[in-house]
Amino acid sequence: MPAFGEGAPCWADAALPDLAAGRRFYGELLGWTFEDQGEEYGNYTMALRDGKAAAALMSAMEPGTPAAWSLYFSTADAARTAAEVGKAGGRVVFGPHPVGEAGVMAVAVDPAGSNFGLWQPGGHPGFGTVNEPGAFCWAEIVTQDAEAVDAFYTALFGYQGRQFGGGADFDYKAFSLPGGENPVLGRLKDTSGGRTGFQVYFTVADCDEAAATVRRLGGEVVFGPQDSPFGRTALVADDQGARFAVIDTQRTVGEVPA
């Protein structure tokens, strides 16, 4: 089971208007099976890949709420980290609140307006599988205010950042945990006025096939598939409009930009 350091992405879930439709879409696209946690937890539905926790689906809390994926960061103390959110320039909008014996969660908003979650693990540590087909492998935040976002997450989690590019055409930063070498989160500066917020990536065996499946199931391919030094990737939306990305990490083209 993966271990998650303080500030590492550890979980993702999608809030959907039609939970049954979400099960059909992601079950076919990513090979997930599902376990409904029952009415006590609002029919929160664990998504499993080969019997391991890959993500979750849930019903949107309010009618008319757009479908969306959410990303959670691991913390040993949700109350302490939630208090630090305000000091760093964000705000907490929910919690911290215990979720049975599974853990403690909070939801916050960063200075650029992007929602994210905090997760203090109890019985549920987070992803039970990563970097395999049908499993989470990466996340990045897309923002028009890179300076504020960089400062916020660095203050909150002590991230170390490696800058890629920095010009008008490409401004990307990869964040690592304090003292760590492997990046855990990306930040992309948007200059097009497009949609901002967190994007979660799921590994697939064939990006082109996955994109075709998204279309067949009634979803949308927003961008790609496109080759990159990190893999062949596509930004897609499910049939209810929740955006996420799929990537074949075995198919890499080109050199990592300096």
Protein Blocks (a to p, Z undefined) as FASTA:
>chain_A
ZZddehiafbdcdddfblmlmmmmmmmmnopacddebjkloopacddeehiafbdcdddf
bghiacddddddddfblklmmmmmmmnopacfehjddehjlbccdddddfkopacddddd
fkbnbjfbehiehiafbdcdddfblmlmmmmmmmmnopacddeejifkbccdddddehia
bdfbdcdddfklpaedjddddddfblklmmmmmmmnopacfbdcdddfkbccdddddfko
pacddddfklcgdjddZZ
